[in-house]
Amino acid sequence: MKKSSSILTVRIHGDLDESISDICKTRGLKKAVVVREYLEKAKFFLIDHNSIKSKNENNLILLKRTYFRNLLEKIDEINQIELGTELAQFINDLARLEGKIDDIQYKIDICEEYGMFPKFIDKENYILFSKKFGPQKFVEAFVWILITKGDKGDFDKQFIKDDLLDSSKLNKRYEEIIQPIKRDSSYFAFEYAKIL
């Protein structure tokens, strides 16, 4: 079914027109496509005079992905788990506002739009989470809360590397609950994180 569309006429200043033209040349796209892409961002962002806000009006900040990852790698695994949990709860809150808390595709789209990681679902419907997104424990906690919505409890803070190395019983429990699987060496994947 074809979506309905409407025509929007907007006057812009010359410098903005030049910026859009530069983007068109760089990306090899027509101006209408570039403008449409920016307007599509309104599904995920609110623009305020002094900031960018999420749909629930939290102020946002733009960071280089490598800088964000470097910050995460400098903190211990317990704090990585806590930050991964908080970030996933934020995404879940945004999805809940739209009535899409159970829509994993929508939540992955938000993550991509916010620049966290590119949406990548393999041929067997596993969601692959780029290792460039963050360190392992951060990503594991993020994915756990994003997918389970916290319905299966918090990510267990005992699942840190040192504790897992010291206890085969804990390691077995980790494998049963978190279900890490190897799909590609550049990505994290989990048995429960699939598009059904």
C-alpha positions in Angstrom: 0.0 0.0 0.0 1.4 3.4 -1.0 1.7 6.0 1.7 -0.1 9.3 1.2 2.2 12.3 0.8 1.8 16.0 0.7 3.8 18.9 -0.7 5.6 21.3 1.6 7.0 24.6 0.3 9.6 26.3 2.4 11.7 29.4 1.9 15.3 29.1 3.1 18.3 31.4 3.2 21.1 31.1 0.6 23.6 29.8 3.0 21.4 26.9 4.0 20.6 26.2 0.4 24.4 26.1 -0.3 24.9 23.6 2.6 22.2 21.4 1.3 23.7 21.6 -2.2 27.1 20.6 -0.8 25.5 17.6 1.0 23.9 16.6 -2.3 27.2 16.7 -4.2 29.0 14.8 -1.5 26.4 12.0 -1.3 25.4 12.0 -4.9 21.7 12.7 -4.2 19.0 15.0 -5.4 18.1 17.9 -3.2 14.5 16.6 -2.6 16.0 13.3 -1.3 18.4 15.1 1.1 15.7 17.4 2.4 13.3 14.5 2.8 15.9 12.6 4.8 16.3 15.5 7.2 12.5 15.9 7.6 12.3 12.2 8.4 14.4 12.9 11.4 11.4 14.7 12.9 10.1 11.2 13.8 12.9 10.9 16.3 14.1 14.4 17.3 12.7 17.7 18.3 14.7 20.8 17.4 14.7 23.5 20.0 16.3 26.9 19.5 19.3 26.0 21.7 19.4 22.2 21.6 18.3 18.9 20.1 15.8 17.0 22.2 14.4 13.5 22.2 10.7 12.9 21.7 10.2 13.0 25.4 12.0 16.4 25.5 15.3 15.3 27.1 18.2 17.4 26.0 20.6 15.5 23.7 24.3 15.9 23.0 26.1 14.8 19.9 29.4 12.9 20.4 31.8 11.2 18.1 31.1 7.5 18.3 34.8 6.7 19.0 34.9 9.3 21.8 31.7 7.8 23.4 33.2 4.3 23.1 36.6 5.4 24.6 34.7 7.0 27.6 32.9 3.7 28.2 36.1 1.6 28.0 37.7 3.7 30.7 35.1 2.8 33.3 34.8 -0.6 35.1 32.3 -3.3 34.0 29.8 -2.6 36.7 29.4 1.0 35.6 29.3 -0.1 32.0 26.4 -2.4 32.9 24.6 0.5 34.7 25.1 2.9 31.7 24.0 0.2 29.2 20.9 -0.4 31.3 20.0 3.3 31.5 20.5 3.9 27.8 18.3 1.0 26.9 15.6 2.2 29.4 15.8 5.6 27.6 15.1 3.9 24.2 12.3 1.8 25.7 10.8 5.0 27.1 10.8 6.7 23.7 9.2 3.6 22.1 6.6 3.5 24.9 5.6 7.1 24.1 4.8 6.0 20.5 3.0 2.8 21.7 5.8 0.7 20.3 7.4 -0.8 23.4 7.1 -4.3 22.0 8.2 -3.3 18.5 11.9 -4.4 18.3 12.3 -3.1 14.8 11.1 0.4 15.8 13.6 0.4 18.8 16.4 -0.6 16.5 15.4 2.2 14.2 15.7 4.7 17.0 19.1 3.4 17.9 20.2 3.8 14.3 18.7 7.3 14.1 20.5 8.3 17.3 23.8 7.1 15.8 24.3 4.3 18.3 24.9 1.6 15.7 23.7 0.7 12.2 20.7 -1.5 11.9 21.9 -4.9 10.8 19.7 -8.0 10.8 21.3 -11.1 9.3 19.5 -13.6 7.0 18.3 -15.7 10.0 16.8 -12.6 11.7 19.4 -12.1 14.4 20.1 -8.5 15.3 23.8 -7.9 15.1 25.2 -5.2 17.4 28.4 -3.5 16.2 31.3 -3.9 18.5 32.1 -0.3 17.7 29.0 0.6 19.8 30.7 -0.1 23.0 32.5 -2.7 25.2 31.0 -6.1 25.7 29.3 -5.6 29.2 27.8 -2.3 28.2 26.3 -3.8 25.0 25.1 -7.0 26.8 23.3 -4.9 29.5 21.9 -2.6 26.8 20.5 -5.4 24.6 19.2 -7.3 27.7 17.0 -4.3 28.8 16.2 -3.2 25.2 14.8 -6.6 24.2 13.4 -7.9 27.5 12.2 -4.4 28.7 13.3 -5.5 32.1 10.5 -8.0 32.3 13.1 -10.7 33.1 14.9 -8.7 35.7 18.0 -6.5 35.5 21.2 -7.6 33.8 23.1 -9.5 36.6 26.1 -7.5 37.8 27.8 -10.7 38.7 28.3 -11.4 34.9 31.6 -9.5 34.8 34.6 -11.1 33.3 36.6 -11.7 36.5 33.6 -13.4 38.2 32.8 -15.5 35.2 36.4 -16.7 35.0 36.4 -17.7 38.6 33.1 -19.7 38.6 32.0 -22.3 36.1 28.6 -22.4 37.8 28.2 -18.6 37.2 29.5 -18.9 33.7 27.0 -21.6 32.9 24.2 -19.4 34.2 25.5 -16.5 32.1 25.5 -18.7 29.0 21.9 -19.8 29.7 20.5 -16.4 30.4 22.5 -14.0 28.2 22.9 -16.6 25.4 25.8 -15.0 23.5 26.3 -16.5 20.0 28.9 -16.0 17.4 27.4 -14.7 14.1 30.2 -12.4 12.9 33.5 -11.3 14.5 32.6 -7.6 14.2 29.3 -7.9 16.0 27.7 -9.1 19.3 24.7 -11.3 18.9 22.3 -13.1 21.3 20.0 -16.0 20.9 17.0 -14.0 22.3 17.7 -10.9 20.2 15.9 -11.8 17.0 13.3 -10.3 14.9 10.4 -12.7 14.9 
